Amino acid sequence: MNWPRVGVGLLVRRGGELLLVRRYGAHGAETWSPPGGNLDFGEDPHDCAIREAREETAVEVTAPRFVGATNDVFETDGKHYVTLWFEAHYDTGAVRAQALDEVSEVGWFPEDALPAPLFAPFERFLAGKLLAT
């Protein structure tokens, strides 16, 4: 049996832009998403958000703020995630695709002109399909 896992996504903001990665080598390949990944055993979700942004895009952020959670079932992949969404402002770092086994591209996009296709959990987040708080 596959147990649900915890994913963490981080919306990195710079002015009116969001930092997005094109996913590669995992479920959702070729879709665009904020940096993110699996919560490691014993890891604080805030620390996970910072780590994933650093590992995937080489950017540094501080003080991520929790903004919601989505329930994400990938029937065809047999995966189920509860994704914790955070947001933070860009601090420093030359943005580049670092985790080349997970990310093929990275870039800043205006919030009102995001690329397609978007990763399904990110689409749910943007549509306001959040777990009740």
N, C-alpha and C positions, 0 to 999 in steps of 0.2 A: 504494500500500500504506500502511495506517495502522501507524505504529510505536507501540509501547508508550510511555506517558508516565509521569512520576513525579508522584504526588499526595501531599499532606501533610495529615494530619488532626491536630488538637490537642484532646485531652480536657482541658478546663479544669475543675478541681475547686474547689468551695467547700463545705467540710464534706462532707456526704453527697450533694451535688448535682453534676450535670454541666450545663455550658452547651451548649445545642443551638440550631441554626438550622434554620428550615424553608427548604429549597432552592427557588430560583425561577429560571426562565429558562435552565436547563442540564439535562443528563441527571440523572435522579433528582429532577426537580421535584416539589414537594409532599411530599417525604420529609424526615425529621428527621435531622440529622447534627451532629457537632461542627464547629466552624469549620475550614475547610481550603480547599485549592485546588491549583493547579499550581505546581510548583517552577519558578522562572524560571532561565534560562541563567546559570550561574555563581553561583547563590545557594546558600548553606549551608542544608540542610534545617531546622536549628534556627531560623535567621533567618526562613525561610519560615513556620514555625509561628507565630512571634511576629507577623509581618506580617499573616498571614491573620486571626488573632484580632482584631487591631487594626482591620483594614479592614472586617471583616464585623460586629463586635460592639462596637467601641470599648473593649474591655478590654485591660488590660496584664498580661502575665505575664513571669516571668523564669525562666531556666534550664529550658527544656523538657527532659524526659528521654525518650529513645527507648524505646518499649515493644513494638514489633513491626512487621511488614509483612504486607500482604495482597496477593494476586494477584487483580485485579478486571477481569473481562472483561464488557463490556456488548455482547452479540451484536447486539441490535436497533439499537443506536446505532453499531455499528462502532467501538467504543472499547475500549482495553485500558490499564489503569493498574496500576502497582505502587504501592501506597499505603504511605507511611511514617507510622506512628502515634507520636505523642508525647503526654505528659501534663505538665501544669504546674498550679500552684495560682494561683488568682485573686489579683491584687495590687490593682489599682485600676480605675476606669472605671465610668461610668454605662452599664450594658448597654442597647444599643439596636441595632436593625437599621440598619446604615449603608450597605452595598452593596446598594441597593434593586434593582439589576438582577440580583442573585444570591441575595438573602435577603429573604423576606417577613415572617418573625417570628423572634424570639429569646427564649429564656427559660431559667431554671434549673429542672431537673427532678430529683426524687429518683432515685438510681441504681436503685432497685427499682421505679420506676413511670415508665419512659420512655414518651414519646408514640409513636403509630404513625401511619403506617408509618415504619420506619427506612430510611435509605439503605443499599443492599445492601452496600457495603464495610464500613460500621459494623456491620451485622448479622454479617458474617463475622468481624470483629474480636471482637465480643462472644461469638461462638460458639467462639472459640479457633482459628479456621481460619487460622493464621499460617504464613508461610513459615518453614521450619526455620532455626535460627541455628547 
